[in-house]
C-alpha cells in the first residue's frame, strides 16, 4: 500500500514543533543542536507515517490570551476543589466516566481539548473516538446527572475557547449557530 506524499508546506508546523521539542529535550537551543534536531525531524516525518495536522488558518491572539487566563483560573479552582474532596470525602467520593461529544471534527481541536481538560485537576481522558470526536473522561466527584452536565458544559466551553483561538471559519460558524439555536430554544 503506497501512501500519498504530504507537501512540505503542510509539514512545516510539525517540523518546527519537533525541532522546538528537540531543543527542549536537550535544554540546548544552539544552532548545531537545532540543525541536528531538524535532521532527526525530517527522518521521523519521512520514515513514520504521521497524519497531517490540518490547521484552521486563523489565529486570534486576544481569544488565545483569554483562553489561557480562563485555563489558569480553572486549574486554580479545580486544585482547591480536589483538595476539598480529598479532605472532606476521602474514599467515599463518587466518580464517573463521561462521554462528551465535541462539535469540532478537527484532530487539532479534539486533541487540544483533551489535553487541556486533562491538565485541570479532577479529570483525565480515558479514550478518544476520532470518528465521532467523542472524549471519554474520568471525572472526580460526580454525584448527580446535573453534576455530569456541568462537567460536559465545562468541556464544551474549553473546546469553544480553543475554536475561538485557533479554529477554522467553519468551526466558528458551528459555535455561532449553536449559540443562536440555544437562544432561540430558550425564548420559546
Secondary structure as UniProt FT lines:
FT   HELIX           8..26
FT   HELIX           31..47
FT   HELIX           61..88
FT   HELIX           90..92
FT   STRAND          96..101
FT   HELIX           107..119
FT   TURN            121..122
FT   STRAND          123..129
FT   TURN            130..133
FT   STRAND          134..139
FT   HELIX           145..166
FT   HELIX           169..187
//
